[in-house]
Every structure is written in structure tokens, then in C-alpha cells.
Amino acid sequence: MQKIKPKKIHIISIGGSIMHDLAINLKLNGNFITGSDDKIYDPARKNLRIHNILPEKLGYYKNNIKNNLDFVIIGMHTKNNNIELKEAKKLNIPIFSYPEYIKNLSTNKQRIVITGSHGKTTITSIIMHVLKFYKKDFDYLVGAKVNGFNKNVKLSNSPIIIIEGDEYLTSPLDKKPKFLNYDHHIVLISGIEWDHFNVFNTFKKYLKQFKNLVKITPKAGEIIYNENDENIKNILENDIDENINKIPYSELLFINKYGKTLLINKNKKIPIKIFGKHNMQNLAGAQKVLNQLGIENKLFYKAIKTFKLPHQRLEILHDESNKKIFKDFAHSPSKLKSTINAVKNQYKKKLLSIYELHSSSSLNKKFLPAYKNSISESDYSIIYISNKILFERNLDKILNSDIKKFFNVSNFKICRNPNDLLKHISNNKFVDFNFLFMSSGNFDGFSIKEFIKKI
């Protein structure tokens, strides 16, 4: 980064995947960093310790906020009544959310923001992979561990930055979605499906956030969008300046052969390491972004042969001829449907889907009807509902009859603790099934790897 006077920065809620990497990046650039959090888990804990930024003790304390701080950065999990946040306000210390701060550091960069209800992380990681393959200089912010990259955040003097921008609220002080903070030059919208019910309790309110995103696109800017998504198409027909360049994408041509996926380009068959129709759409979207950054299609197809999905994105944990076990960071209805479809089409075998209701939206009875038929392509399903999380979040109990009604399934079981889950998936009737675990949580600490060792 450009040489500027080192800053004294305190980061509230430093333990998150983005926040701890941001802290490390800022320290490596010569700043003085402190931080606090009430929960810090590995790998964040280990990484912060290595860079001597790990708080001496967990929790938030008034005396962490001193008059000599240049500013404070807050994570999205920081509460309004946080004692450190209140003290920073009292002392008139400048306070930034991390999206605001990323934007401030990226004022002189070309900003490419990847948005949508699903596929953001995968599309961002594809772009990162191809740019790195051709040794292009770029910064990035991404929400998961990407193969070939040690950190979730890189900030330097690079001329461009690739940002995974989600629609969740920015911070307790800024109730607009994160993606509205970055002032994009190029934005990709992968698809719009109602999510974050706890914040946007109607689809109309949720859709409005994407309308606002489209409206702030600058003249001569680009909107790259999935042309198969009717919600996006409706927005672009009604809410867009005629001077903005609209670039549609669909999916790359492909075939499945002997359990492998081959892209088709000018009669050439190109083997790749990922599969599923939804990932062919993700590839197509990333390709359009890369075209805008000077990467021609011929170069794209060469680089993509070595791309692997990010951590927990349709990850193969066990790969034997008689059984394959997958883990996917899936929680929205359309993501469940597309992931199940991908595995069923790629591997012609019976499938046991194990899905954990974990997000605030998925555990709300008013949102559950959105899951209708989302897992119906599975041969058998297990729905995991954590009684512990329901209690901690003070949520209504979800009955077995609710699941049957809203998911519209018959061949299913419901598990409410790890022991029950182990018992059901160990049943001999699933010996010839592939397994697909889907969750944004961790099944109350259930170890899929330990289960694999036993089988």
C-alpha cells in the first residue's frame, strides 16, 4: 500500500473470517492494531496469535478504547450496546464498518463487486484464480478460504479490487446492505431469491435492496447478470439508466462423461474439476467479468482447468467408488435444489441429503414454506434441527409435522442432536447411497470426518 503515517486502530469483533484477516493485513502494512471479541475460534485464533494481535482475554472492555486511537472498525456482529462502541462514540473517535473502510482504501481502484443470493463466493474465487494464473495484480475481499490464497482479504496498491458483496446489514450503525457501500464500477448479480428473513421480512423489501444496487451503478458502468433469473430481468427493465452497459450470461456449454465434467468450446472438450449446472452458470458469470478485465475467452478456458471450489463449496470429503460424501455451504431453497440436482446428475446413484436448518431465516416458521420441493430430488432426506440453537435464539419449536408440510417430503427423518444424526446415517439401508451434508452451521459439532473414519 502507499506509504502513509501508521494508524492506531482498534477492531471490535476481530474474530470473524474477514475481520481477523483485515486486522492482519493492516498490521502488515505498518499500522498499530488492537482488537476484541467474546468468541474467537481457529483458524482466526491461531492467525491472530501468530501476528501478536490476539486479545489477552475474551470480552469487551471500556478501557480498550483510548483517546489516542485514530479510529475504530466494527464487525457486523457488534451489538448496539457494546461497551467499546459506546465509549468510542462518547470520545468522538471515528467509527467505520469494514465495508466503509474497504471503500475508503479502494477509492483509486477499479471496484468489481460480486453479488446475488447465491454463488457469490464461487464466482469471486473463479475470478481470483484466473487473475492469479496470469499473474495479474489485484486486491480482494472474499467470504471463504479460496484455494491458492492464504487470506480472505488483500489490500495493497493494486489497481483493481474484487469484492464479494452481500446484502446483509453493514453494522449496528449502518442498516443498509454491505454491497451498497462499495460504489462499484462493475457489479455482477448472480440471482435473487428471498433470504435473510430476519432482516427483510417480505420479498418486496429484499428485492428493493437489489433495485437500490442497480440504481447506484455509475454511467458507463457495467451490470453483469444471470439472464435466467426473472427477478433480475424485471429490475433491469424498469430501474436502469440507459447509459449503463448490461451484460447477460447463462451457462457454459458442458457434458458429463464417466462422472467427469467437460466444457465445450469451439468443438474442444476441456476437463474441469467442478460440476453442476449452477456452477456452469457461475463460470459463465466469472468469464464475463474477466472479459471486462482483459482476459479473453481462450485464456479463461486454459486457466479454469485447474480451478477448485472454495472450502465447503460442494466439497468432496470422501471419494470411493461405492460411496462419495459431500459437504456444501447451502442453506437457501434454490441452493439446496441446485446442489442436490448437481450431485444426482453427476453421479447416477441414490442420494441421502442431510440438511441442517441453521440460519435465522430457515428456523423461522414463516419462511419455511419457501423450502417446498427443495429437497424432493433426494432419494431420502434427514433434516437436522438443533434444539440447542432454538433455545439459545428463543425461537419457536419446529414440529416434525411442520417439516413434512412445508418441505413436501415423505422419505425423511428429523434429528435434533449429533447422537441421533449418527444413528440414522449409520443405518445399513444407506450403505449404497452417496451422502450430501448441507449447512451454514456444523450440526452441533458433529464431526463428518470422524464418521468417515468409522465407515
C-alpha positions in Angstrom: 0.0 0.0 0.0 1.0 3.6 -0.4 3.3 5.0 2.3 1.1 6.8 4.9 1.5 7.5 8.5 0.8 4.4 10.6 -2.6 4.5 12.3 -3.7 3.3 15.8 -6.7 1.1 15.0 -9.0 -0.9 17.3 -11.2 -3.6 15.8 -14.3 -4.6 17.6 -15.4 -8.2 16.8 -12.0 -9.1 15.5 -12.6 -12.9 15.4 -14.6 -13.2 12.2 -13.0 -14.6 9.0 -13.0 -11.2 7.2 -12.2 -9.1 10.3 -9.2 -11.0 11.6 -7.7 -11.1 8.1 -8.3 -7.4 7.8 -6.6 -6.8 11.1 -3.5 -8.9 10.0 -3.4 -7.0 6.6 -3.5 -3.7 8.3 -0.7 -4.6 10.8 1.5 -5.9 8.0 1.0 -2.5 6.3 2.6 -0.8 9.3 -0.4 0.1 11.5 -0.8 -0.5 15.2 -3.7 -2.9 15.7 -5.6 -4.0 18.8 -8.9 -5.9 18.9 -11.6 -7.5 21.0 -14.2 -10.2 20.7 -16.2 -12.5 23.0 -15.6 -15.6 20.8 -12.6 -16.4 18.7 -12.1 -19.8 17.1 -9.4 -21.3 15.0 -8.1 -20.6 12.4 -8.7 -16.9 13.4 -7.3 -17.5 16.9 -4.2 -19.1 15.7 -3.6 -16.5 13.0 -4.1 -13.6 15.4 -1.7 -15.2 17.9 1.0 -15.6 15.2 0.8 -11.8 14.4 0.6 -10.9 18.1 -2.9 -9.4 17.7 -4.8 -11.9 19.8 -6.6 -10.2 22.7 -5.2 -11.1 26.1 -8.7 -12.1 27.2 -12.1 -12.6 25.6 -14.8 -10.0 26.0 -15.3 -6.3 25.5 -13.9 -3.7 27.9 -14.3 0.0 28.2 -10.5 0.6 28.7 -9.7 -0.9 25.3 -10.9 2.4 23.8 -8.3 5.1 24.4 -8.2 8.7 23.3 -5.1 8.2 21.1 -6.9 5.8 18.7 -7.1 7.2 15.1 -10.3 5.2 14.5 -12.3 2.1 15.3 -13.6 -0.6 12.9 -16.6 -2.6 13.9 -17.7 -6.0 12.6 -21.3 -6.8 11.7 -21.8 -8.9 14.8 -21.0 -5.9 17.1 -24.1 -5.1 19.1 -25.5 -1.5 19.5 -25.0 -1.7 23.3 -21.4 -2.9 23.0 -19.5 -1.1 25.8 -16.5 -0.4 23.5 -18.7 1.0 20.7 -20.5 3.3 23.3 -17.1 4.5 24.6 -15.8 5.3 21.1 -18.9 7.3 20.4 -18.5 9.1 23.8 -14.9 10.0 22.9 -15.8 11.1 19.4 -13.4 8.6 17.9 -14.2 7.9 14.2 -16.0 4.6 13.7 -16.1 2.6 10.4 -17.8 -0.6 9.4 -15.4 -2.8 7.5 -17.2 -2.2 4.1 -16.9 1.6 4.7 -13.2 1.1 5.4 -12.6 -1.1 2.4 -14.2 1.5 0.2 -12.1 4.2 1.7 -8.9 2.3 1.0 -10.1 1.5 -2.6 -11.0 5.0 -3.7 -8.4 4.9 -6.5 -9.1 1.3 -7.6 -11.5 -0.2 -10.1 -14.1 -1.8 -7.9 -15.7 -5.1 -9.1 -18.5 -6.3 -6.7 -20.0 -9.8 -6.9 -23.5 -10.0 -5.5 -26.6 -12.2 -5.6 -28.4 -14.6 -3.2 -26.2 -17.5 -4.2 -22.9 -18.3 -5.9 -21.1 -15.1 -4.8 -18.1 -16.9 -3.2 -17.7 -19.3 -6.1 -17.8 -16.6 -8.7 -15.4 -14.4 -6.8 -13.0 -17.3 -6.3 -13.1 -18.2 -10.0 -12.1 -14.6 -10.9 -9.3 -14.6 -8.3 -8.0 -17.9 -9.6 -7.8 -16.8 -13.3 -6.2 -13.4 -12.4 -3.6 -15.1 -10.3 -3.0 -17.7 -13.1 -2.0 -14.9 -15.3 -0.1 -13.0 -12.6 -2.4 -10.0 -12.6 -2.1 -7.6 -9.7 -5.3 -7.3 -7.8 -6.8 -6.9 -4.3 -9.7 -8.9 -3.0 -12.2 -9.5 -0.2 -13.9 -12.9 -0.2 -16.0 -14.7 2.5 -14.4 -18.2 2.4 -11.0 -19.8 2.1 -10.1 -19.9 -1.6 -7.6 -22.5 -2.9 -4.2 -20.8 -3.6 -4.9 -17.9 -1.3 -3.8 -17.7 2.4 -6.1 -14.9 3.4 -9.7 -13.7 2.9 -8.5 -10.1 2.4 -5.7 -8.4 0.5 -5.3 -4.6 0.4 -2.3 -3.1 -1.4 -1.5 -0.6 -4.2 -3.2 -2.9 -6.8 -5.2 -1.1 -9.4 -8.4 -3.3 -9.0 -10.2 -5.0 -6.2 -12.6 -7.9 -6.4 -15.2 -7.8 -3.6 -17.7 -10.4 -2.6 -20.6 -8.1 -1.6 -23.6 -9.5 0.3 -26.9 -8.0 1.1 -26.8 -8.4 4.9 -26.8 -5.3 7.1 -23.5 -3.4 7.3 -23.3 -2.8 11.0 -25.4 -1.7 14.0 -24.7 1.9 12.9 -25.5 1.3 9.2 -28.7 -0.6 8.4 -28.1 -0.7 4.6 -26.7 -3.8 2.9 -22.9 -4.1 2.7 -23.0 -4.2 -1.1 -24.3 -0.6 -1.2 -21.1 0.7 0.5 -18.6 -0.2 -2.2 -19.6 2.2 -5.0 -18.9 -0.4 -7.7 -17.8 0.3 -11.3 -18.7 -3.3 -12.3 -21.4 -5.3 -10.5 -22.4 -9.0 -11.1 -25.8 -10.2 -9.9 -26.0 -14.0 -9.8 -29.6 -14.4 -8.9 -32.2 -13.1 -6.5 -34.0 -15.4 -4.1 -35.6 -14.3 -0.8 -33.1 -14.6 2.1 -32.3 -13.0 5.5 -35.9 -13.2 6.5 -34.9 -11.9 10.0 -34.0 -8.5 8.4 -36.2 -8.4 5.2 -39.5 -9.9 6.3 -41.1 -9.6 2.9 -39.7 -10.5 -0.5 -40.6 -7.0 -1.6 -38.2 -5.5 1.0 -35.5 -7.9 0.0 -35.9 -7.2 -3.7 -35.7 -3.4 -3.0 -32.0 -3.8 -1.9 -31.1 -5.1 -5.4 -33.0 -2.3 -7.0 -31.0 0.2 -4.9 -27.8 -1.6 -6.0 -28.7 -1.2 -9.7 -29.6 2.4 -9.2 -26.1 3.4 -7.9 -24.3 1.9 -10.9 -22.4 4.8 -12.5 -22.9 5.9 -16.1 -20.7 3.8 -18.4 -20.6 1.2 -15.6 -21.4 -2.5 -16.2 -24.1 -4.8 -14.8 -23.4 -8.4 -15.5 -26.4 -10.5 -14.7 -27.8 -14.0 -14.9 -30.3 -13.8 -17.7 -32.2 -16.9 -16.5 -33.3 -15.0 -13.3 -36.7 -13.3 -13.8 -36.3 -11.1 -10.7 -33.1 -9.6 -12.1 -34.5 -9.1 -15.6 -37.6 -7.3 -14.2 -35.4 -4.9 -12.3 -33.2 -4.2 -15.3 -36.2 -3.5 -17.5 -37.5 -0.8 -15.1 -34.8 0.6 -12.9 -31.7 1.2 -15.0 -30.1 4.2 -16.7 -29.8 3.7 -20.5 -26.1 4.7 -20.3 -25.2 1.6 -18.2 -23.9 -1.4 -20.1 -26.0 -4.6 -19.4 -24.1 -7.9 -20.0 -26.2 -11.1 -19.7 -24.8 -14.6 -19.1 -26.4 -18.0 -18.9 -24.2 -21.1 -18.5 -21.2 -22.5 -20.2 -21.8 -25.5 -22.6 -20.8 -28.8 -20.9 -21.2 -32.5 -20.9 -20.9 -35.2 -18.2 -18.9 -38.2 -19.1 -18.0 -41.1 -16.7 -18.6 -38.8 -13.7 -16.4 -36.0 -15.1 -17.4 -32.6 -16.5 -16.1 -31.3 -19.8 -16.6 -27.8 -21.0 -17.3 -27.4 -24.7 -15.6 -24.5 -26.5 -15.3 -24.4 -30.3 -15.6 -28.2 -30.5 -12.9 -28.7 -27.9 -13.6 -30.6 -24.7 -12.0 -29.1 -21.7 -11.9 -31.2 -18.5 -12.6 -29.2 -15.2 -12.7 -30.1 -11.5 -16.1 -28.8 -10.7 -19.6 -29.9 -11.7 -23.3 -29.0 -11.6 -25.4 -26.7 -13.8 -25.3 -23.9 -11.2 -21.5 -24.0 -11.3 -21.6 -23.7 -15.1 -23.6 -20.5 -14.5 -21.1 -19.3 -12.0 -18.3 -20.0 -14.5 -20.2 -18.0 -17.2 -20.6 -15.0 -14.9 -17.0 -15.0 -13.9 -16.0 -15.3 -17.6 -17.9 -12.1 -18.4 -16.2 -10.2 -15.5 -12.8 -11.4 -16.6 -13.6 -10.3 -20.2 -14.1 -6.8 -18.8 -10.7 -7.1 -17.1 -8.9 -8.0 -20.4 -8.9 -11.8 -20.1 -10.0 -13.3 -23.4 -12.1 -16.5 -23.5 -9.2 -18.6 -24.9 -7.1 -17.6 -21.8 -10.1 -18.2 -19.5 -10.6 -21.8 -20.7 -6.9 -22.5 -20.2 -6.8 -21.3 -16.6 -10.1 -22.8 -15.5 -8.9 -26.4 -15.9 -7.1 -26.1 -12.6 -9.8 -24.3 -10.6 -11.1 -26.0 -7.4 -14.1 -24.8 -5.4 -13.6 -22.9 -2.2 -13.7 -24.5 1.2 -17.1 -26.2 1.9 -18.5 -25.4 -1.5 -19.6 -28.8 -2.8 -16.5 -30.2 -1.2 -15.8 -33.9 -1.7 -14.8 -35.3 1.8 -14.8 -39.0 0.8 -14.3 -40.3 -2.7 -14.6 -44.0 -3.1 -16.3 -45.9 -6.0 -19.0 -47.3 -3.7 -19.7 -44.1 -1.7 -19.0 -40.4 -2.1 -19.6 -37.9 0.7 -20.1 -34.2 0.0 -20.3 -31.1 2.2 -21.8 -27.9 0.9 -22.4 -24.5 2.5 -26.0 -24.5 1.4 -29.0 -23.0 3.2 -31.3 -21.3 0.8 -34.1 -23.3 -1.0 -32.7 -22.7 -4.5 -29.1 -23.7 -3.4 -30.4 -26.9 -1.9 -32.2 -27.7 -5.1 -29.3 -26.9 -7.4 -26.7 -28.8 -5.2 -28.9 -31.9 -4.9 -29.5 -31.8 -8.7 -25.8 -31.4 -9.4 -24.8 -34.5 -7.3 -27.6 -36.6 -8.7 -26.8 -35.8 -12.3 -23.1 -36.2 -11.9 -23.2 -39.5 -10.1 -26.0 -41.8 -11.1 -26.6 -43.2 -7.6 -29.1 -42.9 -4.8 -28.6 -39.9 -2.6 -29.1 -39.2 1.1 -29.3 -35.5 1.8 -28.6 -34.3 5.3 -29.7 -30.6 5.7 -29.4 -28.5 8.8 -31.8 -25.7 9.4 -29.4 -23.2 10.9 -29.8 -19.7 9.6 -32.2 -17.3 11.2 -34.4 -17.4 8.1 -34.5 -21.2 7.9 -35.5 -21.6 11.6 -38.4 -19.2 11.2 -41.8 -20.9 10.5 -42.9 -18.0 8.4 -40.0 -18.6 6.0 -40.3 -22.5 5.9 -42.9 -22.6 3.0 -40.1 -21.3 0.7 -38.5 -24.7 1.1 -41.3 -26.6 -0.7 -39.9 -29.3 -3.1 -36.3 -28.0 -2.5 -35.0 -31.5 -1.4 -37.5 -33.6 -3.3 -34.9 -34.9 -5.8 -33.1 -36.8 -3.0 -33.9 -40.4 -2.5 -34.0 -39.9 1.3 -33.5 -36.9 3.5 -32.6 -36.1 7.0 -33.5 -32.7 8.4 -31.4 -31.6 11.3 -32.9 -29.1 13.8 -30.7 -28.1 16.8 -32.9 -27.8 19.9 -29.9 -26.1 21.5 -29.9 -23.3 18.9 -33.7 -22.9 19.1 -33.4 -22.4 22.8 -30.4 -20.0 22.5 -32.2 -17.8 19.9 -35.6 -18.1 21.8 -37.3 -19.5 18.7 -40.5 -21.5 18.4 -40.1 -25.3 18.3 -40.4 -26.7 14.8 -42.5 -29.9 14.8 -42.0 -32.9 12.6 -45.4 -32.2 11.0 -44.1 -28.7 10.1 -41.2 -30.2 8.1 -43.4 -32.7 6.3 -45.9 -30.0 5.4 -43.5 -27.2 4.3 -40.8 -29.3 2.6 -43.4 -31.5 1.0 -41.4 -34.7 1.6 -42.3 -38.2 2.7 -39.0 -40.2 2.8 -37.3 -38.3 5.6 -36.2 -38.3 9.3 -35.7 -35.5 11.7 -32.7 -35.4 14.0 -32.2 -32.9 16.9 -28.8 -33.9 18.3 -25.5 -35.3 17.0 -26.0 -38.8 18.5 -29.4 -39.1 16.8 -27.8 -38.0 13.5 -25.0 -40.6 13.8 -27.6 -43.3 14.5 -29.6 -42.5 11.4 -26.8 -42.1 8.9 -25.2 -45.3 10.1 -28.3 -47.3 9.1 -27.4 -50.2 6.7 -30.2 -49.1 4.3 -27.9 -46.2 3.3 -24.9 -48.4 2.5 -25.3 -47.9 -1.3 -26.1 -44.2 -1.1 -24.0 -41.2 -1.7 -24.2 -38.6 1.2 -24.6 -34.9 0.9 -24.3 -32.7 4.0 -25.6 -29.2 3.6 -25.5 -26.5 6.2 -24.2 -23.0 7.1 -23.6 -24.4 10.6 -21.9 -27.5 12.0 -24.6 -29.9 13.1 -23.9 -29.1 16.8 -20.3 -30.0 16.4 -20.9 -33.4 14.6 -17.7 -34.5 13.0 -18.2 -35.7 9.5 -14.5 -36.6 9.2 -14.8 -38.9 12.3 -17.8 -40.5 10.8 -15.9 -41.1 7.6 -13.1 -42.8 9.5 -15.6 -45.2 11.1 -17.1 -46.3 7.7 
